[in-house]
Structure formats: C-alpha cells, structure tokens
Amino acid sequence: MRVEKAIHALDQGRILARHGSTRLVIYARVGRTPQRSLCIQAAREAFGYIERISLAEEQLKRHLSEIAGHFLDPLAESMLQSVREVGDADLTPLAAVRGALADAVADFLYTRGMTVVLVENGEDAAVRIGEPASLMVGIRPDVGSNIFEHLLELDDQLPSWGIATSGLGHPGLTCGIAASVTVVAETAARADAAATAIANATYVSNAQTIQRPAEEINPATDIRGRMITCSIGTLSKNTVSKALDQALRLSRRLIERRVILGALATVQGQTAATDFMEHRLVPAWPFA
C-alpha cells in the first residue's frame, strides 16, 4: 500500500514532515540562525526511520517477557531498552515508538552541529541544547486540549531532553483515568514509555469509568486483552486523590532509579507533580 509522504515549510524555519498518520515538526538552529535545509534533510531521514519501524512492527508488538535478547536495528533497540528501563511488564516496545522516532531525528540534527534542536511528534518531543539557551515547552492539562496550562523550561543543564504525554484520548491507549500525564526524561523514548506506564497506574476501580478491550478500540493494537478506559464520569474526591497518589508513587520510583527526571499528572482538573516539575513549571497565561 502506498503511503503518503510530504515535506512542508512552516514559519520560523520549521519543517512539517508527513508520513501516513505521522506528523513531525522539526526545528534546528546554529546560534540564532534556523537551518531549514538541514531540517528538510532530517525529514527525509525520518521517512526512512518510520519505514524501519514498520518492518520490525510484528516483533515490536511482543511483550517484554517474550523478548529474550536484543534487536539488531538500533532504533528498535532504543524502544526495547526504554521500556525495559521503565520496567512495566504490560508494555511492548511500541510504547516508546513516538519518542524514539523524535529522538532519532533530533540526534541526526544534533550530531551535525546544530546547537538547538526541537522535534515534535504529536504529544512527544525531543530537545537537544548545545549552547547556553533555554526552550519553553507547553504542557496540556488534557491530551485532547489545544490549550497550554503550563510552560516547562528546558535549558542547557542537559544536552538531551525528552518530553511525553499520555492519558485519556491518547492514540497509544491507556488503562488509567488521568486526563494527562506528562513526563520529562533525558530521552523522548524513555519519557514516552514512562508516560504510558504512569497513565496506566492512575486506574482506580469505580462505577463511573467505562472500559473496553483494546482490540475493540483498535484491531491492530499491541496490547490485545487489556481493558482500556474509554470515558469517565464525575469521580469522587477520594478516587481522584488515589489516582494522583498512584501516579506520584510510580513517578518517584522511576526518578529514584534515574529513569525519568519528573512527572505531572492531571485527573479531572486536579494536578500532582514531582519536585522537578514544580521547580520548572510556570503558568502559560502570561505568555499566551
């Protein structure tokens, strides 16, 4: 089947790369000068990365318990290792696919001398910073919202950052009841896998939540048999509090193991954040 591929120029030197349902927004600069031509080259590289992932998809759909060794393809291997580091046995390597793709494109640009790189793949983003600089990344209170409630500052304290968001309505599907879970790590692949695991951890049994088997929602899913949250009604304060507490407990365990740097969870308008996020988040409204 022929897959639609296209590259479009956006404002401020950014590039939109479309490959089937994948939409990548790519930006890179040296100093203050955007490097559009290299971003176009990176978009073409991204098409190759996507096709490599597609070739390995059946293997990437397997659960960790079914994968004894390693993948030869370094992109597939980065997905596998990210999920192994998170340690959730219910995940497959595809839990890190969006972040891993963003990482690969960002690394392509960074290793070619770019000093600031931002690659957005839906709710996931890879950032590389090789000079004294900072970027503000918008954080949504709800996966389906176009409104940024907070901005997260990322700077040259680290050369590599990854941000990922999961929650109700996310294409990756979730078992939990969080409207959104945003995770920051040193790679987008790791953040992607962790965001999925933490979002799943917010599930609290209650009469207001409707779930269906994953394969009924998406016949091609990699998590057949898992019950996926479709919708929630009005939750009690105790349910919301318990869900947020479960998210924080898993987030802190992952922070202690140095898998992630921080996390922020939102359940029906109530939020909970780890220390890292609290120190770097600012309200979005003054900048809107």
Disulfide bonds with the S-S distance in Angstrom:
none
